[in-house]
Amino acid sequence: MFNIEPIKLEHCEKLLELFNKTTKRNDFLYEQLTIKQFEEKFYLNTKTYEIHSFVAVIDQKPIGFISGVFDLSTNKAYITMIVIDEAYRRLGYAKQLLHHLENKLLEKPLQQRKIEIVFFNPINLSWHIPNTNALHPNAPGIDKESIGYLFFKGQGYMDFAIQNAYYKDIRSYEYNQTILNINEELKRKGFVFDYFKVDQDHGLVEMLNNLGSPVWLDTILKHIETKGIDNTLLVPTINNLVIGFTGPLMVEKSMRGYFAGIGIHSDYRGHGLAKVLFSKLIMGLKEMGAHYMTLFTGENNPARRMYENEGFEIVRTFIDLRKVDF
């Protein structure tokens, strides 16, 4: 007998086993989870979001699950994961799970009547860079090479953005001659690259507001407030006026060099500042002991040329999906 019910604590160990078994597939690159991690990502609510997870059961045996999120701060709905035991695929169970979750999420006071599979989902899942020991801490959208992508397309979800994942081993990184030449020219013009000097530099908030990213603003100001003079925010300045940023620089447990973003104030673009800033980020992370860097950028983002010129290669493509026709 087939049944769909909310995931309970007693289901989690069996579903964790199914999830971790599925990670052995070439098109399911997610890092294996512990039971605590599984419960945090697919079972436990927080003050800022509700998790809605459902298990598919046949004769009291869990054969798959689906999980989604309702973000209380934005009133938006996301799908995080769907996994079906291989022995029960292509029998319609995944469709029934999806429709059950959709109906639950559509009961919420959504800002707009849509459900997305996208980076902004507050649940982060790390995934393996193929043919390496590297990890990236989040997966935007859905892997284009996965069977899940075709499944959601068949259920009315439409592509709206393409995100390319880039990777580079930075352990032997050196500045190339083009960067060295641009850097010398910038020095002659009075530009300086260094960590943010709390007691000397100014214009940080104005620069961040100019870039227009609330996430960057929040992340960077919290870092400065916490670290003070020991911050690792790398900034270009002219006469101590902050005109861009990258960082904060840090090395994750996986030996990945952290990358939050990079930006230059609109009044100072066209000088090559971003190119030199990015190269100094790579060198700084290498000197801190990072083994590699990973990052995402949109298919049509001009910044991809900067990454590719530094030897970053596309290792996977993820698609952002949404469904609005219910």
C-alpha positions as CSV (number, residue, x, y, z in Angstrom):
1,M,0.0,0.0,0.0
2,F,1.4,3.4,-1.1
3,N,1.2,6.4,1.2
4,I,2.6,9.9,1.6
5,E,3.1,11.4,5.0
6,P,5.1,14.1,6.7
7,I,8.6,13.0,7.7
8,K,8.9,12.1,11.3
9,L,12.1,11.7,13.4
10,E,11.8,7.9,13.1
11,H,12.1,8.1,9.3
12,C,15.3,10.1,9.3
13,E,17.8,7.3,9.6
14,K,16.3,5.2,6.8
15,L,16.1,8.3,4.5
16,L,19.6,9.3,5.4
17,E,20.7,5.9,4.2
18,L,18.8,6.4,1.0
19,F,20.3,9.9,0.5
20,N,23.9,8.7,1.1
21,K,23.4,5.7,-1.2
22,T,22.2,8.0,-3.9
23,T,25.4,10.2,-3.7
24,K,27.3,7.3,-5.3
25,R,25.6,8.1,-8.6
26,N,27.5,10.2,-11.1
27,D,24.7,12.7,-11.5
28,F,24.1,13.2,-7.8
29,L,27.2,15.0,-6.6
30,Y,26.0,16.0,-3.1
31,E,28.3,15.3,-0.1
32,Q,27.1,12.6,2.2
33,L,25.4,13.8,5.4
34,T,25.4,12.8,9.1
35,I,22.1,12.2,10.8
36,K,22.4,15.6,12.5
37,Q,23.0,17.3,9.2
38,F,20.1,15.4,7.6
39,E,17.7,16.5,10.4
40,E,18.9,20.1,10.1
41,K,18.4,20.3,6.4
42,F,15.2,18.2,6.0
43,Y,13.4,18.1,9.3
44,L,14.0,21.0,11.8
45,N,12.3,24.4,11.4
46,T,14.0,27.6,12.4
47,K,12.8,31.1,13.3
48,T,13.3,32.2,9.7
49,Y,12.0,29.3,7.6
50,E,9.7,26.3,7.7
51,I,10.8,22.9,6.3
52,H,8.1,20.9,4.6
53,S,9.3,17.3,4.0
54,F,7.3,14.3,3.0
55,V,8.2,10.6,2.8
56,A,6.8,8.1,0.3
57,V,6.0,4.8,2.0
58,I,5.1,1.4,0.5
59,D,4.0,-1.3,3.0
60,Q,5.7,0.7,5.9
61,K,9.0,0.9,3.9
62,P,10.2,4.5,3.1
63,I,11.1,4.5,-0.6
64,G,11.8,8.2,-1.2
65,F,11.3,11.7,0.1
66,I,10.9,15.3,-1.0
67,S,11.7,18.5,0.9
68,G,10.9,22.1,0.4
69,V,11.1,25.4,2.3
70,F,8.9,28.3,3.0
71,D,11.1,31.4,3.8
72,L,9.3,33.4,6.5
73,S,11.4,36.5,5.8
74,T,10.5,36.7,2.1
75,N,7.3,34.7,1.8
76,K,8.9,32.6,-1.0
77,A,8.8,28.9,-1.5
78,Y,11.6,26.6,-2.7
79,I,12.2,22.9,-3.4
80,T,15.4,21.5,-1.9
81,M,15.5,17.8,-2.7
82,I,13.7,14.8,-4.1
83,V,15.2,11.3,-3.8
84,I,13.5,8.0,-4.9
85,D,15.0,4.6,-4.3
86,E,16.2,3.3,-7.6
87,A,14.0,0.3,-7.5
88,Y,10.9,2.5,-7.4
89,R,11.7,5.1,-10.1
90,R,9.6,5.7,-13.2
91,L,6.5,4.4,-11.4
92,G,4.9,7.8,-10.7
93,Y,5.9,8.1,-7.1
94,A,8.1,11.1,-7.6
95,K,5.3,13.0,-9.3
96,Q,2.9,12.2,-6.4
97,L,5.5,13.5,-3.9
98,L,6.1,16.6,-5.9
99,H,2.4,17.4,-6.2
100,H,1.9,16.8,-2.5
101,L,4.7,19.3,-1.6
102,E,3.5,21.8,-4.1
103,N,0.0,21.8,-2.6
104,K,1.4,22.3,0.8
105,L,3.6,25.2,-0.2
106,L,0.8,26.9,-2.1
107,E,-1.2,27.0,1.1
108,K,1.4,29.5,2.5
109,P,1.0,33.3,2.1
110,L,3.4,33.5,-0.8
111,Q,4.6,36.8,-2.1
112,Q,3.9,35.4,-5.5
113,R,2.3,32.2,-6.5
114,K,5.4,30.4,-7.6
115,I,7.9,27.8,-6.4
116,E,11.6,27.9,-7.3
117,I,14.7,25.7,-7.3
118,V,17.4,28.3,-6.9
119,F,20.4,29.6,-5.0
120,F,18.3,31.7,-2.5
121,N,16.9,28.6,-0.8
122,P,18.2,28.9,2.8
123,I,19.1,25.2,2.9
124,N,22.6,24.7,1.6
125,L,23.9,21.4,0.4
126,S,27.6,20.9,-0.4
127,W,28.6,19.0,-3.5
128,H,31.7,17.4,-4.9
129,I,33.6,18.8,-7.9
130,P,33.9,15.9,-10.3
131,N,37.3,14.1,-10.4
132,T,38.7,16.1,-7.5
133,N,38.7,16.1,-3.7
134,A,37.1,19.5,-3.7
135,L,33.8,20.6,-2.3
136,H,31.5,23.6,-3.1
137,P,29.3,24.7,-0.1
138,N,26.1,25.2,-2.0
139,A,24.3,24.2,-5.2
140,P,22.2,26.8,-7.0
141,G,19.3,25.4,-8.9
142,I,19.7,21.8,-10.2
143,D,22.5,20.0,-12.0
144,K,21.9,20.1,-15.7
145,E,23.3,16.6,-16.1
146,S,21.0,15.0,-13.5
147,I,17.9,13.0,-14.1
148,G,16.2,15.5,-11.7
149,Y,16.5,18.3,-14.2
150,L,14.5,16.4,-16.8
151,F,12.0,15.3,-14.2
152,F,11.2,18.9,-13.1
153,K,11.1,20.1,-16.7
154,G,8.5,17.4,-17.3
155,Q,6.5,18.7,-14.4
156,G,6.1,22.3,-15.7
157,Y,9.2,23.9,-14.2
158,M,10.9,26.4,-16.6
159,D,14.5,27.5,-16.9
160,F,15.1,31.1,-16.0
161,A,18.9,31.3,-15.3
162,I,22.1,29.3,-16.0
163,Q,24.8,29.2,-13.4
164,N,28.2,27.8,-14.2
165,A,30.4,26.4,-11.5
166,Y,34.1,27.2,-11.8
167,Y,37.1,25.5,-10.2
168,K,40.8,26.1,-9.9
169,D,43.6,24.4,-8.0
170,I,45.5,27.5,-6.7
171,R,48.5,25.9,-4.9
172,S,50.9,26.9,-7.6
173,Y,49.3,30.2,-8.6
174,E,51.5,33.1,-9.7
175,Y,50.6,36.5,-11.1
176,N,50.6,36.6,-14.9
177,Q,52.4,39.4,-16.8
178,T,49.2,41.1,-17.8
179,I,48.2,41.5,-14.1
180,L,51.6,42.7,-13.1
181,N,51.5,45.4,-15.8
182,I,48.0,46.6,-14.8
183,N,49.1,46.6,-11.2
184,E,52.0,48.9,-11.9
185,E,49.9,51.3,-13.9
186,L,47.3,51.4,-11.0
187,K,50.1,52.2,-8.5
188,R,51.2,55.1,-10.7
189,K,47.7,56.5,-10.5
190,G,47.6,56.3,-6.8
191,F,45.5,53.1,-6.2
192,V,46.4,50.9,-3.3
193,F,45.3,47.3,-2.5
194,D,45.3,46.2,1.1
195,Y,43.1,44.9,3.9
196,F,40.5,47.4,5.1
197,K,42.1,49.9,7.6
198,V,39.4,50.5,10.2
199,D,41.0,53.7,11.5
200,Q,42.1,55.2,8.1
201,D,39.9,54.0,5.2
202,H,36.5,55.5,4.6
203,G,33.5,55.1,2.2
204,L,33.0,51.4,2.8
205,V,29.2,51.6,3.3
206,E,28.8,54.1,0.4
207,M,30.7,51.7,-1.9
208,L,28.6,48.7,-0.8
209,N,25.4,50.7,-1.3
210,N,26.6,51.6,-4.8
211,L,27.0,47.9,-5.6
212,G,23.3,47.3,-4.6
213,S,23.6,43.9,-2.8
214,P,22.0,43.7,0.7
215,V,23.7,40.3,1.1
216,W,27.2,41.8,0.6
217,L,26.4,44.8,2.8
218,D,25.3,42.5,5.6
219,T,28.1,40.0,5.3
220,I,30.9,42.5,5.1
221,L,29.7,44.9,7.8
222,K,29.3,41.9,10.2
223,H,32.8,40.8,9.4
224,I,34.3,44.2,10.1
225,E,32.3,44.6,13.3
226,T,33.5,41.1,14.5
227,K,37.1,41.3,13.4
228,G,37.9,45.0,13.6
229,I,41.6,45.7,12.8
230,D,42.1,42.0,12.2
231,N,39.7,41.9,9.3
232,T,40.6,40.2,6.0
233,L,38.5,42.3,3.7
234,L,40.7,43.1,0.7
235,V,39.9,46.6,-0.8
236,P,41.3,48.9,-3.4
237,T,41.6,52.5,-2.2
238,I,42.6,55.9,-3.5
239,N,43.5,58.5,-0.9
240,N,42.0,56.0,1.6
241,L,38.6,56.1,-0.1
242,V,37.3,52.5,-0.5
243,I,36.3,51.9,-4.1
244,G,35.8,48.1,-4.2
245,F,36.1,44.9,-2.2
246,T,36.7,41.2,-2.3
247,G,36.8,38.7,0.6
248,P,36.8,38.4,3.5
249,L,39.7,36.0,2.9
250,M,39.5,32.7,4.8
251,V,40.2,29.0,4.3
252,E,37.4,26.5,4.9
253,K,37.9,23.1,6.5
254,S,37.8,21.5,3.0
255,M,40.8,23.7,2.1
256,R,38.6,25.8,-0.2
257,G,39.4,29.4,-0.4
258,Y,36.3,31.3,0.5
259,F,34.8,33.6,-2.1
260,A,31.8,35.9,-1.2
261,G,32.1,38.1,-4.2
262,I,33.9,41.0,-5.8
263,G,32.8,44.5,-6.8
264,I,34.1,47.9,-7.9
265,H,32.2,51.2,-7.3
266,S,30.6,52.3,-10.6
267,D,32.6,55.5,-10.7
268,Y,35.9,53.6,-10.8
269,R,35.3,50.8,-13.4
270,G,37.3,50.5,-16.5
271,H,40.8,50.8,-14.9
272,G,41.4,47.0,-14.5
273,L,40.8,47.2,-10.7
274,A,38.7,44.1,-10.6
275,K,41.2,42.0,-12.5
276,V,44.0,42.9,-10.1
277,L,41.8,42.6,-7.0
278,F,40.7,39.1,-8.1
279,S,44.3,38.0,-8.6
280,K,45.3,39.4,-5.2
281,L,42.4,37.4,-3.7
282,I,43.7,34.2,-5.3
283,M,47.3,34.9,-4.1
284,G,46.1,35.8,-0.6
285,L,44.1,32.6,-0.3
286,K,47.0,30.6,-1.6
287,E,49.3,32.2,1.0
288,M,46.8,31.4,3.7
289,G,47.0,27.7,2.8
290,A,44.0,27.2,0.5
291,H,44.3,24.4,-2.0
292,Y,41.5,25.5,-4.4
293,M,38.8,27.9,-5.2
294,T,35.3,27.4,-6.5
295,L,32.7,29.9,-7.5
296,F,29.5,30.4,-9.5
297,T,28.6,33.0,-12.0
298,G,25.8,33.4,-14.5
299,E,26.2,32.2,-18.1
300,N,26.0,35.8,-19.4
301,N,27.9,37.5,-16.6
302,P,30.9,39.4,-18.2
303,A,32.9,38.6,-15.0
304,R,33.3,35.1,-16.3
305,R,36.0,36.3,-18.7
306,M,38.0,37.5,-15.7
307,Y,37.7,34.1,-14.0
308,E,38.6,32.2,-17.2
309,N,41.6,34.4,-17.8
310,E,42.9,33.3,-14.4
311,G,42.6,29.7,-15.4
312,F,39.3,28.8,-13.8
313,E,37.3,26.1,-15.7
314,I,33.6,25.3,-15.8
315,V,33.1,22.0,-14.1
316,R,29.3,21.9,-13.9
317,T,26.3,23.8,-15.0
318,F,23.3,24.3,-12.8
319,I,19.9,25.6,-13.9
320,D,17.6,27.8,-11.9
321,L,14.0,26.6,-12.3
322,R,10.6,28.0,-11.4
323,K,6.9,27.1,-11.8
324,V,4.2,29.7,-11.8
325,D,1.4,28.0,-13.7
326,F,-0.6,26.1,-11.0
